[in-house]
Amino acid sequence: LLRQYFVDGFYPKGVKTPSDSLTPTAALIKAVLVLAAGSLADDETVSGAPQSVPDANQGWGRPNLQRVMYFADQPLGQRVWFKDERIGFYVADWVHSYEFLVDMAVSNPTITVVLTYTDPQGVAGSSEVLVNDLDLNVTDGRTISIVNNRACPIDPFTNGPVKGCSLPISDRVNNVEKTTFALPPWLKCTYVKATATEYKECASTGTYGALLRQEKSTDPVSVFVKVRSFRVVEPCTGDGFFKECWSRKQAYSLAIQGDLLARNGEVVPPIFSSFRGSFEEECVGNITLCAILQDQKAGGDGLDLEGVASRPNGSPGVAYLLVAATSLMTLVLRT
């Protein structure tokens, strides 16, 4: 059903549009199912179910596709955005950043992000669970940064976690990560000389003079969804001429739902950028060019644009999605 939704072109407009047809990868299907899943405790017919997911009993919970499948005549409470990134990463220590605008005019705005990817087949008996390892980070860049669903306030002077906050530990076991970010309110502060947007409280006096009034700001706030390649192995042992290393790249999928700012009924497209460390590359908005730059940075022989765009999708590994059906209406998703 979910695959047909994409193939028939219902995303993103909510009506069948052949030009929007997309054949989803296994990773995207999995990401959307995890996004749609909720605790079995939400069902009044199930007693004793844990309140939070994931856990060992119910995995990510029971998917409810009505939460995430948008149709024009059945609008969702929160907007959705899906990404089937088929090029992904060629090397480690790179970041793909997606800057979204969140509508702060709603009460208690949130954004939920799911990252999934199909990991290549590992070696039997290996102590490492993952072959390739990607990390998810969600932050507004000014107040809170969340890694592995653990939050740390941001120090505005260092742009890092505040002192005394236990640093989040990245997930080194799973190829699925899910994070919900509740955006803190911002204030619109009107001073004698200017108007400024402040976090938590307005300064009584300062550069702009005395504070005249303060109110909740409804200006959109940027939220950055960042995917980082912690480890990307290069198993290809060909001679570089007759055997292409297709398995070098690590594709991934994102499923996002939240109070995303919309224009003409559709989510405002995020601004994409890619960088390594603190060095920002010029591949903003062009993920194919980013893949070429990554290969060159890693010391490769460079990739021609046509070659990258035409390569087969995904790695040779297979994504396994275990879904236990306790009834026609009850599905438990385990990763």
C-alpha positions as CSV (number, residue, x, y, z in Angstrom):
1,L,0.0,0.0,0.0
2,L,2.8,2.4,0.9
3,R,4.8,1.5,-2.1
4,Q,1.8,2.1,-4.3
5,Y,1.3,5.5,-2.7
6,F,4.8,6.6,-4.0
7,V,4.7,4.7,-7.4
8,D,1.3,6.3,-8.2
9,G,2.7,9.7,-7.5
10,F,0.5,10.8,-4.6
11,Y,3.5,12.4,-2.9
12,P,3.9,15.3,-2.4
13,K,0.8,16.9,-3.8
14,G,-1.7,14.4,-2.4
15,V,-3.3,13.6,-5.7
16,K,-2.3,11.0,-8.3
17,T,0.4,12.7,-10.4
18,P,2.3,10.4,-12.9
19,S,5.2,12.9,-13.1
20,D,5.7,12.6,-9.4
21,S,6.0,8.8,-9.5
22,L,8.8,7.4,-7.3
23,T,9.9,3.8,-6.9
24,P,10.8,3.8,-3.2
25,T,13.8,2.0,-1.8
26,A,13.5,-0.4,1.1
27,A,15.1,2.2,3.3
28,L,12.4,4.8,2.5
29,I,9.5,2.3,3.1
30,K,11.1,1.5,6.5
31,A,11.6,5.2,7.4
32,V,8.0,6.0,6.7
33,L,6.7,3.0,8.7
34,V,8.8,4.0,11.7
35,L,7.6,7.6,11.4
36,A,4.0,6.3,11.3
37,A,4.5,4.0,14.3
38,G,3.3,4.6,17.8
39,S,3.2,2.8,21.1
40,L,0.7,0.0,21.5
41,A,-0.4,1.9,24.6
42,D,-2.2,4.3,22.3
43,D,-4.7,1.5,21.6
44,E,-7.2,1.2,24.4
45,T,-7.7,-2.4,23.6
46,V,-4.1,-3.2,24.5
47,S,-3.4,-3.2,28.3
48,G,0.0,-3.1,29.9
49,A,1.9,-1.8,26.8
50,P,4.9,0.4,27.5
51,Q,4.2,4.1,27.0
52,S,7.4,4.8,25.0
53,V,9.1,3.3,22.0
54,P,11.3,1.7,20.9
55,D,11.6,-1.2,23.3
56,A,12.2,-4.9,23.2
57,N,8.5,-5.9,23.3
58,Q,7.0,-3.8,20.5
59,G,10.0,-2.4,18.5
60,W,8.9,1.0,17.2
61,G,5.3,0.1,17.8
62,R,2.3,-0.2,15.4
63,P,2.4,1.8,12.2
64,N,-0.7,3.9,11.4
65,L,-0.3,5.1,7.8
66,Q,-3.1,7.6,8.2
67,R,-0.7,9.6,10.3
68,V,1.8,10.1,7.4
69,M,0.1,9.5,4.0
70,Y,-1.0,12.9,2.8
71,F,-4.1,13.2,0.5
72,A,-5.4,16.5,-0.8
73,D,-8.9,15.7,0.6
74,Q,-7.6,14.4,3.9
75,P,-5.1,16.9,5.2
76,L,-2.7,15.8,8.0
77,G,-2.3,17.6,11.3
78,Q,1.4,18.0,10.5
79,R,3.1,18.1,7.1
80,V,5.5,15.4,5.9
81,W,8.7,15.4,3.8
82,F,10.4,12.3,2.4
83,K,13.8,11.9,0.9
84,D,15.2,8.9,-0.9
85,E,18.8,9.9,-1.2
86,R,20.3,7.5,-3.6
87,I,23.9,8.8,-3.9
88,G,24.6,9.4,-0.2
89,F,28.2,9.2,1.1
90,Y,31.4,8.0,-0.4
91,V,33.7,8.7,2.5
92,A,33.6,9.2,6.3
93,D,33.3,12.4,8.2
94,W,31.0,14.2,5.8
95,V,27.7,15.9,6.7
96,H,24.6,16.4,4.7
97,S,22.6,19.3,6.2
98,Y,18.9,20.1,5.4
99,E,17.7,23.4,6.7
100,F,13.9,23.5,7.1
101,L,11.7,26.4,8.2
102,V,9.3,25.6,11.0
103,D,6.0,27.5,11.5
104,M,6.2,29.1,14.9
105,A,2.6,30.5,14.7
106,V,1.3,27.1,15.8
107,S,1.3,26.2,19.5
108,N,4.1,23.9,20.7
109,P,5.7,23.3,17.3
110,T,7.6,20.0,16.8
111,I,9.5,18.1,14.1
112,T,10.1,14.3,14.1
113,V,12.9,12.9,11.9
114,V,13.6,9.3,11.0
115,L,16.9,8.2,9.3
116,T,17.2,4.8,7.8
117,Y,19.7,3.1,5.4
118,T,20.5,-0.3,4.0
119,D,23.8,-1.4,5.4
120,P,26.0,-3.6,3.3
121,Q,26.4,-7.3,4.3
122,G,28.9,-7.7,7.1
123,V,31.5,-10.3,7.8
124,A,30.4,-13.3,9.9
125,G,31.8,-13.1,13.4
126,S,32.7,-9.4,13.2
127,S,32.6,-7.5,16.5
128,E,31.1,-4.5,14.6
129,V,27.4,-4.6,14.1
130,L,27.3,-2.0,11.4
131,V,29.5,-1.9,8.3
132,N,28.7,1.7,7.4
133,D,27.6,3.9,10.2
134,L,25.5,7.1,9.7
135,D,24.5,9.5,12.5
136,L,21.4,11.8,12.8
137,N,21.6,15.3,14.4
138,V,18.6,17.6,14.7
139,T,19.2,21.2,15.9
140,D,18.0,24.7,15.5
141,G,21.6,25.8,15.8
142,R,20.8,28.2,18.6
143,T,19.2,26.5,21.6
144,I,19.3,22.7,21.5
145,S,21.2,20.0,19.7
146,I,19.8,16.4,19.7
147,V,21.9,13.3,18.9
148,N,20.5,9.8,19.3
149,N,17.4,11.4,20.8
150,R,19.4,13.0,23.6
151,A,19.4,16.7,23.9
152,C,22.0,19.2,25.0
153,P,21.5,23.0,25.3
154,I,23.8,25.0,23.0
155,D,26.3,27.5,24.4
156,P,25.9,30.6,22.1
157,F,29.5,31.5,22.6
158,T,31.1,28.2,21.6
159,N,28.2,26.9,19.4
160,G,28.6,23.6,21.3
161,P,26.9,21.9,24.3
162,V,26.9,23.9,27.5
163,K,29.3,22.9,30.2
164,G,28.0,20.3,32.5
165,C,25.8,18.7,30.0
166,S,26.5,15.0,29.4
167,L,27.5,14.7,25.7
168,P,25.1,12.7,23.6
169,I,26.4,9.3,22.6
170,S,25.9,8.4,19.0
171,D,24.2,5.2,18.0
172,R,26.8,2.7,16.9
173,V,24.4,-0.3,16.7
174,N,21.3,0.5,14.6
175,N,20.7,1.6,11.0
176,V,17.5,3.4,12.2
177,E,17.4,6.6,14.2
178,K,14.4,8.6,15.2
179,T,14.3,12.0,17.0
180,T,11.5,14.3,18.0
181,F,12.5,18.0,18.6
182,A,10.1,20.3,20.4
183,L,11.0,23.8,19.5
184,P,11.3,26.3,22.4
185,P,9.4,29.6,22.1
186,W,11.1,32.8,20.9
187,L,10.2,36.3,22.0
188,K,9.8,39.4,19.8
189,C,11.4,42.2,21.9
190,T,10.7,45.8,21.0
191,Y,13.2,48.3,22.3
192,V,13.5,52.0,21.9
193,K,15.9,51.8,18.9
194,A,15.1,48.4,17.3
195,T,13.2,45.1,17.4
196,A,15.0,41.8,18.1
197,T,14.1,38.2,18.5
198,E,15.4,36.7,21.7
199,Y,15.3,33.2,23.3
200,K,13.6,32.8,26.7
201,E,13.6,36.4,27.8
202,C,14.1,40.0,26.6
203,A,16.9,42.1,28.0
204,S,15.5,45.0,30.1
205,T,18.1,47.3,28.7
206,G,21.0,47.0,26.2
207,T,22.4,48.2,22.9
208,Y,18.9,49.0,21.6
209,G,17.8,51.0,24.6
210,A,15.0,50.3,27.1
211,L,12.6,47.4,26.5
212,L,9.1,48.7,25.5
213,R,7.2,45.4,25.2
214,Q,7.6,41.7,24.5
215,E,5.4,39.1,22.8
216,K,5.7,35.6,21.4
217,S,7.5,35.6,18.0
218,T,5.7,33.9,15.1
219,D,8.6,34.3,12.7
220,P,9.7,31.0,11.2
221,V,12.7,29.3,12.8
222,S,15.3,27.3,11.0
223,V,15.8,23.6,12.0
224,F,18.8,21.7,10.6
225,V,18.5,18.0,10.0
226,K,22.1,16.7,9.6
227,V,23.2,13.2,8.5
228,R,26.8,12.4,9.2
229,S,28.9,9.6,7.8
230,F,30.8,8.3,10.8
231,R,32.2,5.4,8.9
232,V,31.9,4.3,5.2
233,V,34.1,1.4,4.3
234,E,35.5,0.8,0.8
235,P,35.4,-3.0,0.2
236,C,36.1,-2.8,-3.6
237,T,39.4,-4.5,-4.5
238,G,39.2,-4.1,-8.3
239,D,42.0,-2.7,-10.4
240,G,40.2,0.6,-10.9
241,F,39.7,0.1,-14.7
242,F,37.3,-2.8,-15.2
243,K,35.6,-3.0,-11.9
244,E,33.7,0.0,-10.6
245,C,33.2,0.4,-6.8
246,W,29.5,0.8,-6.7
247,S,29.4,-0.4,-3.1
248,R,31.5,2.5,-2.0
249,K,28.5,4.8,-1.7
250,Q,26.1,4.7,1.2
251,A,22.6,5.8,0.4
252,Y,20.0,6.8,3.0
253,S,16.4,7.8,3.5
254,L,14.7,10.5,5.6
255,A,11.1,10.7,6.7
256,I,10.1,13.9,8.5
257,Q,6.9,15.1,9.9
258,G,6.3,18.4,11.8
259,D,5.0,21.9,11.7
260,L,7.0,22.7,8.6
261,L,6.4,26.0,6.8
262,A,4.4,25.5,3.6
263,R,3.9,27.6,0.5
264,N,1.0,26.9,-1.9
265,G,0.1,23.8,0.1
266,E,3.5,22.2,-0.1
267,V,6.5,22.1,2.3
268,V,9.0,24.9,1.6
269,P,12.0,22.9,0.2
270,P,14.9,22.7,2.6
271,I,18.3,24.3,1.8
272,F,20.8,21.5,1.3
273,S,24.5,21.9,2.0
274,S,27.4,19.5,2.5
275,F,30.7,19.9,4.3
276,R,33.5,18.1,5.9
277,G,34.5,19.3,9.4
278,S,34.3,23.1,9.4
279,F,35.2,23.4,5.8
280,E,32.0,24.3,3.8
281,E,32.0,23.1,0.2
282,E,30.5,24.9,-2.8
283,C,28.1,22.0,-3.5
284,V,25.1,23.7,-1.8
285,G,21.9,22.5,-3.4
286,N,23.6,20.0,-5.7
287,I,24.0,16.6,-4.1
288,T,25.4,15.0,-7.2
289,L,28.3,17.5,-7.3
290,C,28.8,16.8,-3.6
291,A,29.4,13.1,-4.3
292,I,32.1,14.1,-6.9
293,L,33.8,16.5,-4.4
294,Q,33.7,13.8,-1.7
295,D,35.5,11.3,-4.1
296,Q,38.1,13.9,-5.0
297,K,38.7,14.8,-1.3
298,A,39.2,11.1,-0.5
299,G,42.0,10.9,-3.1
300,G,40.0,9.1,-5.8
301,D,40.4,9.6,-9.5
302,G,37.3,11.8,-9.7
303,L,33.9,10.8,-10.9
304,D,32.3,12.2,-14.1
305,L,28.9,13.7,-13.5
306,E,27.2,11.4,-16.0
307,G,28.7,8.4,-14.4
308,V,27.5,9.3,-10.9
309,A,24.0,10.1,-12.1
310,S,23.6,6.8,-14.0
311,R,24.9,4.3,-11.5
312,P,22.6,1.7,-10.0
313,N,20.8,2.6,-6.8
314,G,21.8,1.3,-3.5
315,S,24.4,-1.1,-2.1
316,P,24.3,-4.9,-2.6
317,G,23.1,-5.3,0.9
318,V,19.4,-6.1,1.7
319,A,17.3,-4.2,4.2
320,Y,15.3,-6.5,6.4
321,L,12.0,-5.1,7.8
322,L,10.5,-7.5,10.3
323,V,6.8,-6.9,10.9
324,A,4.8,-9.1,13.1
325,A,1.1,-9.1,12.4
326,T,-1.0,-9.9,15.5
327,S,-4.1,-9.1,13.5
328,L,-5.0,-7.3,10.3
329,M,-5.0,-4.0,12.1
330,T,-2.1,-4.5,14.5
331,L,1.5,-4.5,13.2
332,V,4.6,-4.4,15.4
333,L,7.7,-3.1,13.7
334,R,11.0,-4.4,14.8
335,T,14.4,-3.3,13.7
